[in-house]
Amino acid sequence: MLYLAQVHKNEFLDQYQLRLLARQEADNIWTMIPEEAFILLGKRNTMSDNSLVLVELSPTGDIEKIEDANVWVLHLVQTYLTTGITPEFLQQEAERAEQWRQSLTLQNQDLARRTLELEARREQIQALEESLKRDRNGSQKENNSD
């Protein structure tokens, strides 16, 4: 699983460790890690203190891959922040989509109501046509019997 982490020097153990900040749940969906979670890197791993890294962890928690997060962060800035996509913008878009969905639901209900009304009118017209045919047939029989 992919994590965003910050490198820290553990002075007590005299080695670097990773503080896990966020976990990737799916493409472009990340979850913040609220509690402090650290992974020791060992004495032979030296990295810049406070730098951000992407770390791939195995299901058992072993480090499979570490890479600098600069390119990833710059990609996020270029993709989302330069186009004005902010949390407020996303909230407004979500509200707009919900209003659109509600409007479509109302239109669908109105269309269903009109369809039922048309069907009822069609049945009334058919009943009237049948009644007229019976009346004509009855009048013709009376005229023929005279």
C-alpha positions as CSV (number, residue, x, y, z in Angstrom):
1,M,0.0,0.0,0.0
2,L,1.2,3.5,-0.8
3,Y,1.7,6.1,1.9
4,L,2.9,9.7,2.1
5,A,5.4,10.0,4.9
6,Q,7.7,12.6,6.4
7,V,11.3,11.7,7.3
8,H,12.3,12.4,10.9
9,K,15.5,11.8,12.8
10,N,15.0,9.8,16.0
11,E,17.7,11.3,18.2
12,F,17.2,8.7,20.9
13,L,17.8,5.8,18.5
14,D,20.2,7.8,16.3
15,Q,18.4,6.7,13.1
16,Y,15.8,8.0,10.7
17,Q,12.2,7.1,10.8
18,L,9.1,7.7,8.6
19,R,6.0,9.3,10.1
20,L,3.1,8.1,8.0
21,L,0.8,11.0,7.1
22,A,-1.7,9.6,4.5
23,R,-2.6,6.3,2.9
24,Q,-3.8,5.9,-0.7
25,E,-7.2,4.2,-0.8
26,A,-7.7,4.3,-4.6
27,D,-6.6,6.4,-7.5
28,N,-6.7,10.1,-6.3
29,I,-8.3,9.1,-3.0
30,W,-6.2,9.4,0.1
31,T,-7.0,9.1,3.8
32,M,-5.2,11.1,6.4
33,I,-3.6,9.0,9.2
34,P,-4.7,10.9,12.4
35,E,-2.6,8.9,14.9
36,E,1.2,9.1,14.9
37,A,2.6,6.0,13.1
38,F,6.3,5.6,12.6
39,I,8.5,3.2,10.7
40,L,12.2,2.9,11.5
41,L,14.5,3.1,8.5
42,G,17.6,1.6,10.2
43,K,21.0,3.2,10.7
44,R,22.2,2.8,7.2
45,N,19.4,4.9,5.7
46,T,20.2,8.5,5.7
47,M,17.7,11.0,4.3
48,S,17.0,14.7,4.6
49,D,15.1,15.4,7.8
50,N,11.5,16.7,7.3
51,S,11.5,15.7,3.6
52,L,8.3,14.1,2.1
53,V,8.5,10.6,0.6
54,L,6.2,8.1,-1.0
55,V,6.6,4.7,0.6
56,E,5.2,1.4,-0.6
57,L,4.6,-1.0,2.2
58,S,4.0,-4.7,1.9
59,P,0.9,-6.3,3.7
60,T,3.3,-7.2,6.5
61,G,4.5,-3.6,6.9
62,D,7.9,-4.0,5.3
63,I,9.2,-1.2,3.2
64,E,9.2,-2.2,-0.5
65,K,10.0,1.1,-2.1
66,I,10.8,4.7,-1.1
67,E,10.9,7.6,-3.4
68,D,11.0,11.4,-3.1
69,A,7.6,12.9,-3.2
70,N,8.6,16.2,-4.9
71,V,7.5,15.1,-8.4
72,W,4.2,13.8,-7.0
73,V,3.5,17.0,-5.0
74,L,4.3,19.2,-8.0
75,H,2.0,17.1,-10.1
76,L,-0.8,17.7,-7.5
77,V,-0.1,21.4,-7.6
78,Q,-0.2,21.5,-11.4
79,T,-3.2,19.3,-11.8
80,Y,-5.5,20.7,-9.0
81,L,-4.2,23.9,-7.6
82,T,-3.3,25.8,-10.8
83,T,-6.9,25.3,-12.2
84,G,-8.5,26.7,-9.1
85,I,-9.9,23.4,-7.8
86,T,-10.4,24.1,-4.1
87,P,-12.4,22.3,-1.4
88,E,-15.0,25.1,-1.7
89,F,-15.2,24.6,-5.5
90,L,-15.6,20.9,-5.1
91,Q,-18.3,21.5,-2.5
92,Q,-20.1,23.9,-4.8
93,E,-19.9,21.3,-7.6
94,A,-21.2,18.6,-5.4
95,E,-24.2,20.8,-4.4
96,R,-24.8,21.7,-8.0
97,A,-24.8,18.0,-9.0
98,E,-27.2,17.3,-6.2
99,Q,-29.6,20.1,-7.3
100,W,-29.3,18.7,-10.9
101,R,-30.2,15.2,-9.7
102,Q,-33.2,16.5,-7.7
103,S,-34.3,18.5,-10.7
104,L,-34.1,15.4,-12.9
105,T,-36.0,13.4,-10.3
106,L,-38.8,15.9,-10.3
107,Q,-38.9,16.0,-14.1
108,N,-39.0,12.2,-14.2
109,Q,-41.9,12.2,-11.7
110,D,-43.7,14.9,-13.7
111,L,-43.2,12.9,-16.9
112,A,-44.5,9.7,-15.2
113,R,-47.6,11.6,-14.0
114,R,-48.2,13.0,-17.5
115,T,-47.8,9.5,-19.0
116,L,-50.4,8.1,-16.6
117,E,-52.8,11.0,-17.4
118,L,-52.4,10.4,-21.2
119,E,-53.0,6.7,-20.6
120,A,-56.2,7.4,-18.6
121,R,-57.4,9.8,-21.4
122,R,-56.6,7.2,-24.0
123,E,-58.7,4.7,-22.1
124,Q,-61.5,7.2,-21.8
125,I,-61.4,7.9,-25.6
126,Q,-61.5,4.2,-26.3
127,A,-64.5,3.7,-24.0
128,L,-66.3,6.6,-25.7
129,E,-65.5,5.1,-29.1
130,E,-66.9,1.8,-28.1
131,S,-70.0,3.5,-26.6
132,L,-70.5,5.4,-29.8
133,K,-70.2,2.2,-31.9
134,R,-72.7,0.5,-29.6
135,D,-75.1,3.5,-29.9
136,R,-74.7,3.4,-33.7
137,N,-75.2,-0.3,-34.0
138,G,-78.3,0.0,-31.7
139,S,-79.7,2.9,-33.7
140,Q,-79.2,1.0,-37.0
141,K,-80.9,-2.0,-35.6
142,E,-83.9,0.1,-34.5
143,N,-84.1,1.8,-38.0
144,N,-83.9,-1.6,-39.7
145,S,-86.6,-3.1,-37.5
146,D,-89.0,-0.2,-38.4
